[in-house]
Amino acid sequence: MSYSLVSVEGRVVQSVLDDLPGLLAVAVVDTSSGMSLASHSNSPTLNPDTAAAYNSQVVKQKQKAISALKLQDETIQDILITLSNQLHLINLTKDGHKFIYLVVNMHDTNLAIAREVLRLYANQLN
């Protein structure tokens, strides 16, 4: 567990953990640097801090694609990556400077609820 309950990011991680106790991992990430600002993992094999760096590249590339397509009025709300047994969800803040990265077991989690939880807490990071 690597978060400080003093920081806004640490409180967001704890709140997501409280609302989705069966999650595999969660992190609040700075988009530009890829650095995890707060994180938690319930899986010994899943390091959300490492995943944060790679997922920041996914976000940046999608932001570049939106720009290249001249979609001026469009912003990324979330990015869903579906694996065979896991859902990886990236939910950006409105300004796109931070995102919450969530990993859950796809068979144990309601995607709509997970999305709503992340949307709620991403709004607190602005």
Residue, then its C-alpha position, 0 to 999 in steps of 0.5 A: m500500500s503506497y498512499s498517504l491519507v493526508s493527500v487528496e489522491g490518497r483519500v481518493v484511492q481509499s474511497v475507491l477501495d471502500d466502494l469497490p473492495g474486490l478491486l485488484a488495484v487502483a492508482v491516481v496518476d499524473t498524466s504527463s509524468g506517468m508517476s503514481l501519486a497514490s496507489h493500492s494493490n490487492s494482488p501480489t502480481l499486479n503493481p499499479d505504479t508500474a502500470a501507471a507509467y505505461n497507461s499514461q502513454v496510452v492516454k497521451q497517444k489517445q489525446k494526440a489522436i483526438s488532436a490529429l483528428k481535429l476533434q476540438d470539442e471532444t475529451i476522453q472520459d474513460i478508456l476501457i481495456t478488456l482482458s480475458n479475466q480483468l477489466h482495466l479502466i482509466n478515468l481522466t479528470k476533466d482537465g486531463h492532467k490526472f487519471i484514476y487507473l482501476v483493475v478489477n476481476m471482470h466476473d466479480t464487478n459491475l462495469a457500470i458501477a465501477r465507471e460511476v465510482l471512478r467518475l465521482y472520484a475523478n471529479q474530486l481530483n480537479 
